[in-house]
Amino acid sequence: MSKLEDLSSLEFISFLFSVNLFRYFLVAGLFFLFYYVIFRQRWVLKKIQPKFPKRKDYLREIMYSLISMGIFALIAWIVIRTPFSQFTLRYESIELYGWTYWGFSIILMILLHDTYFYWTHRAIHHPKIFRKIHAIHHKSQNPSPWAAFAFHPIEGIITAAVIVPISLFIPFHTSSLIIFLFFMIVYNAYGHLGYELYPKNFPETIIGKWINTSISHNQHHEKFNGNYGLYFLFWDRWMGTLRTDYNSAFKLKK
């Protein structure tokens, strides 16, 4: 088997696309299998919105997510294999910064991504931009895990572009980036799950009041405004965009 360095650009993009597909279908697929197939009847009363999406909704979400996977692969190729790579802060040996920084770098990526996501997400909710771009994602008013990356191609580019500030401002090892990207798909699929996994009264705890939940993001899909965060509620609370009915909705569904 050829080393990645020996692959042509097209082969490398195809490899990245395959990796993206694997993590998408693995994570979103497992969530879907357990909550929408195997335990659908047993857990039906725990569903955030009582109705289930239709088959055509699942197919639309998967189709747009496949397009996003291709865009993600292309952006990653630009960052890794083009002259742009010489400006990144990727390092080869973990010993260079140590294991403590290695773990801390993942936290930095998550925090940077959350900030990036909040502000770009709010920006594409501008009425003129929303209708042309973000409306595709909001066709999933009652989202399923398959909606995790169901974006208009332009939104797909905006979403994938977070890798640029990460690679330019955070020294990172390839393995830490891989873990961050896996965490990202897991939390994204959970946000679109349609079920809440956190315990009762979680938003009222010291930690829980700052953590984004499936109910929070489900409200965003159903109501179209407020709750713009991805992993956390920092920016929503600081900027006054957390929906006032969030806590009551959480209590109602738990």
ZABAPA-697967 format. One record per residue (C-alpha): residue number from 1; residue in one letter; chain; x, y, z. Coordinates in steps of 0.25 Angstrom, whole numbers, plus 5000, padded with zeros to 4 digits. Layout:
BEGIN
k r c c1 c2 c3
NUM A A X Y Z
...
//
This chain:
BEGIN
k r c c1 c2 c3
1 M A 5000 5000 5000
2 S A 5006 5014 4996
3 K A 5009 5024 5007
4 L A 5000 5036 5007
5 E A 5012 5044 5002
6 D A 5013 5036 4990
7 L A 4998 5038 4986
8 S A 4995 5048 4975
9 S A 4986 5060 4978
10 L A 4974 5053 4973
11 E A 4977 5040 4980
12 F A 4979 5048 4993
13 I A 4966 5056 4992
14 S A 4959 5043 4989
15 F A 4966 5037 5002
16 L A 4961 5049 5010
17 F A 4947 5048 5004
18 S A 4947 5033 5008
19 V A 4951 5037 5023
20 N A 4940 5047 5024
21 L A 4930 5037 5019
22 F A 4934 5027 5029
23 R A 4933 5036 5041
24 Y A 4920 5042 5036
25 F A 4913 5029 5033
26 L A 4919 5022 5046
27 V A 4915 5033 5056
28 A A 4902 5038 5049
29 G A 4899 5024 5045
30 L A 4900 5018 5059
31 F A 4892 5029 5065
32 F A 4881 5027 5055
33 L A 4881 5012 5056
34 F A 4879 5012 5071
35 Y A 4870 5024 5072
36 Y A 4862 5023 5059
37 V A 4862 5008 5057
38 I A 4865 4998 5068
39 F A 4859 5006 5080
40 R A 4850 5015 5072
41 Q A 4837 5010 5079
42 R A 4844 5008 5093
43 W A 4849 5023 5093
44 V A 4838 5030 5085
45 L A 4833 5038 5097
46 K A 4847 5044 5099
47 K A 4848 5049 5085
48 I A 4849 5065 5085
49 Q A 4839 5067 5074
50 P A 4828 5055 5074
51 K A 4828 5053 5059
52 F A 4839 5046 5052
53 P A 4845 5052 5039
54 K A 4840 5045 5026
55 R A 4849 5036 5017
56 K A 4851 5048 5007
57 D A 4857 5056 5018
58 Y A 4867 5046 5022
59 L A 4871 5045 5007
60 R A 4872 5060 5005
61 E A 4881 5061 5018
62 I A 4890 5050 5013
63 M A 4891 5055 4999
64 Y A 4895 5069 5004
65 S A 4905 5063 5014
66 L A 4911 5055 5003
67 I A 4914 5068 4996
68 S A 4920 5074 5009
69 M A 4929 5062 5010
70 G A 4935 5065 4997
71 I A 4937 5080 5000
72 F A 4943 5076 5014
73 A A 4953 5067 5006
74 L A 4957 5078 4996
75 I A 4959 5089 5007
76 A A 4968 5079 5015
77 W A 4976 5076 5003
78 I A 4978 5091 5001
79 V A 4983 5092 5015
80 I A 4992 5079 5015
81 R A 4997 5078 5001
82 T A 4998 5091 4994
83 P A 5008 5102 4997
84 F A 4998 5107 5008
85 S A 5004 5096 5016
86 Q A 5017 5103 5019
87 F A 5009 5114 5027
88 T A 5002 5104 5036
89 L A 5007 5101 5050
90 R A 5007 5086 5049
91 Y A 5018 5078 5056
92 E A 5023 5064 5054
93 S A 5027 5060 5068
94 I A 5018 5060 5080
95 E A 5031 5061 5088
96 L A 5033 5075 5082
97 Y A 5022 5081 5091
98 G A 5019 5069 5100
99 W A 5006 5061 5103
100 T A 5001 5072 5112
101 Y A 5000 5082 5101
102 W A 4996 5071 5091
103 G A 4983 5070 5100
104 F A 4982 5085 5102
105 S A 4983 5087 5087
106 I A 4970 5079 5085
107 I A 4963 5088 5095
108 L A 4968 5100 5087
109 M A 4963 5095 5074
110 I A 4949 5093 5081
111 L A 4948 5107 5087
112 L A 4953 5113 5074
113 H A 4943 5105 5066
114 D A 4932 5109 5075
115 T A 4935 5123 5073
116 Y A 4936 5122 5058
117 F A 4923 5114 5057
118 Y A 4915 5124 5066
119 W A 4919 5136 5058
120 T A 4918 5130 5044
121 H A 4905 5123 5048
122 R A 4899 5137 5052
123 A A 4904 5143 5039
124 I A 4897 5133 5030
125 H A 4884 5136 5037
126 H A 4884 5150 5031
127 P A 4871 5149 5023
128 K A 4878 5151 5009
129 I A 4888 5140 5012
130 F A 4879 5131 5019
131 R A 4869 5129 5007
132 K A 4881 5126 4998
133 I A 4890 5118 5006
134 H A 4886 5114 5020
135 A A 4871 5110 5017
136 I A 4876 5097 5011
137 H A 4880 5093 5025
138 H A 4868 5098 5031
139 K A 4859 5089 5022
140 S A 4862 5080 5034
141 Q A 4852 5086 5044
142 N A 4851 5073 5051
143 P A 4866 5068 5049
144 S A 4872 5055 5049
145 P A 4886 5051 5051
146 W A 4888 5050 5036
147 A A 4886 5066 5036
148 A A 4900 5068 5043
149 F A 4906 5072 5030
150 A A 4894 5075 5021
151 F A 4899 5088 5016
152 H A 4898 5097 5003
153 P A 4912 5096 4996
154 I A 4915 5110 5000
155 E A 4912 5107 5015
156 G A 4920 5095 5013
157 I A 4932 5103 5010
158 I A 4930 5113 5021
159 T A 4928 5101 5031
160 A A 4941 5094 5026
161 A A 4949 5107 5026
162 V A 4950 5106 5041
163 I A 4962 5098 5038
164 V A 4970 5110 5033
165 P A 4970 5118 5046
166 I A 4973 5105 5054
167 S A 4985 5101 5045
168 L A 4990 5116 5045
169 F A 4989 5119 5060
170 I A 4989 5106 5068
171 P A 5002 5097 5067
172 F A 4996 5084 5065
173 H A 5000 5069 5063
174 T A 4992 5061 5052
175 S A 4987 5052 5063
176 S A 4981 5063 5071
177 L A 4974 5069 5059
178 I A 4968 5055 5056
179 I A 4963 5054 5070
180 F A 4957 5068 5069
181 L A 4950 5065 5056
182 F A 4944 5052 5061
183 F A 4939 5060 5074
184 M A 4933 5070 5064
185 I A 4925 5060 5056
186 V A 4920 5053 5069
187 Y A 4915 5066 5075
188 N A 4909 5071 5062
189 A A 4901 5058 5061
190 Y A 4897 5058 5075
191 G A 4892 5073 5073
192 H A 4883 5068 5062
193 L A 4879 5055 5069
194 G A 4865 5059 5072
195 Y A 4867 5053 5086
196 E A 4873 5059 5098
197 L A 4885 5051 5105
198 Y A 4888 5060 5116
199 P A 4881 5058 5130
200 K A 4869 5065 5136
201 N A 4872 5080 5140
202 F A 4885 5079 5133
203 P A 4884 5094 5128
204 E A 4882 5099 5142
205 T A 4896 5093 5147
206 I A 4909 5101 5148
207 I A 4915 5093 5136
208 G A 4902 5090 5129
209 K A 4898 5105 5127
210 W A 4910 5107 5118
211 I A 4908 5094 5110
212 N A 4900 5093 5097
213 T A 4890 5082 5096
214 S A 4882 5074 5086
215 I A 4869 5082 5091
216 S A 4876 5095 5089
217 H A 4880 5092 5075
218 N A 4866 5085 5072
219 Q A 4860 5098 5076
220 H A 4868 5106 5066
221 H A 4864 5097 5055
222 E A 4849 5098 5059
223 K A 4849 5112 5062
224 F A 4859 5117 5052
225 N A 4866 5127 5062
226 G A 4874 5128 5075
227 N A 4883 5117 5080
228 Y A 4894 5119 5070
229 G A 4905 5111 5077
230 L A 4911 5098 5074
231 Y A 4918 5092 5086
232 F A 4916 5103 5097
233 L A 4906 5114 5101
234 F A 4916 5124 5104
235 W A 4914 5133 5092
236 D A 4899 5131 5092
237 R A 4898 5135 5107
238 W A 4908 5147 5105
239 M A 4901 5152 5093
240 G A 4887 5150 5098
241 T A 4883 5140 5087
242 L A 4880 5128 5096
243 R A 4865 5126 5094
244 T A 4857 5130 5107
245 D A 4849 5117 5106
246 Y A 4861 5108 5106
247 N A 4861 5104 5120
248 S A 4846 5101 5120
249 A A 4847 5093 5108
250 F A 4858 5085 5114
251 K A 4849 5082 5126
252 L A 4837 5079 5118
253 K A 4845 5068 5110
254 K A 4852 5062 5122
//
